[in-house]
Amino acid sequence: MPGVIIILFILLVAIPVGFLMTMTIVAGVLGWTVESEVDAAFVGTEEHTLAYPSAEPSA
């Protein structure tokens, strides 16, 4: 009986939580690596102005 509880714990808690933690790290690394490329592509657009209001050029 204790073996069944351990297996259920691993299947229902440990694996899903581990997967979510891993995907959080993957999403963070992906966002960090492409941030500068995306920022460079959108300079001068409305999206860039909304994301970085302090970088708005002064007239």
N, C-alpha and C positions, 0 to 999 in steps of 0.2 A: 504493500500500500504506500509506503513512503516514496518508492520509486515512481509511482504514477503521479504523485504530487510534484515531484521534482521535474518530471518530463512536462507536465502541464504548465508549470511555472516557466520553464524555458521556452515552450512554444507560445504561450500567451503573453508573457511579459518581457523576457530577456531578448528574444529575437526582434520583436517589433520596436522596442526601445533602442536597441543597438542600431537597427536600420535607420530610425529617425535621427539618431545622433550622428551617424555617418553622413546621411544626406544633408544635414545642417552644415557640417564641415565642408562638404563638397560644394554646396551652394555659396558659402562664404568665400572659398578659394576661387571659384569661378567668377564671382562678382568682383573680387579684388584684382584678378588678372586682366579682365576686359574693361575695367573702369576707365583707364586713361585713353584707350582706343575709342570707346564710345563717346567720351567727353570731347575728344578731338574732332570726331565726325559731326557733332551737333553744335559746335561753337557758332554763335550768331543766330541760332534758331530760338523760337519761343520756348521750346522744351528746356534748352540750356538756361535761358533767363529765369524760368520758373524754378529750376533746380538750384541755381546759384544766383540769387537776387543781388548779392553784393558784387558780383562780377559784371554787372550791367555797365556798359560804357557810358561815360558822361558826355553830354553834348556840348 
